[in-house]
Amino acid sequence: MIFSILLLLKVLLFMSITNIEHNKGIIFFTSLVVTLLIFSLVHFSQYRRKNLLGLIIYGFISFIMFADVMYYSHFNILPTVKLLGLMGQVGAVGDSLKELFTIKNAIFLLDLPFIIFFVIKSPRNESKVYDRKIRWGVPISLLAVLVCLLIFLA
């Protein structure tokens, strides 16, 4: 649950830094549904180390958001998948990255050591058993909301 809340706060910060002007509500609602879907699948899974899996997913998404914000700060446009093929040329802009590395951008990564500490110190017994209806119902409901939202947006 903590990962969902922190990730939604990062989405709000991301929207603020990247100057989202149009459809703020739809973008946030879509991010909310996707975040809740991902972490509900983790939470209701049979995997024993749910906090570790949540940390890995949270860290990966945080790193992607950090890279996007750094790119946006330099080029004033969000990167596309096609631009990921040009990652080999990042060394040429190393000096620019030092200038772009601000506290506002670093917030996307600064919480990771604290979250890692939380996961290490949290109890190892995470095997709470949920009713089958809840285990399947919550993620399927969130998926249905996401599909309806995507159909509405198309």
ABEGO torsion letter per residue (X at the ends): XAAAAAAAAAAAAAAAAAGBABGAAAAAAAAAAAAAAAAAAAAABABABAAAAAAAAAAAAAAAAAAAAAAAAAAGBBBBAAAAAAAAAAAAAAAAAAAABBAAAAAAAAAAAAAAAAAAABBABAABBBBAAAAAAAAAAAAAAAAAAAAAAX
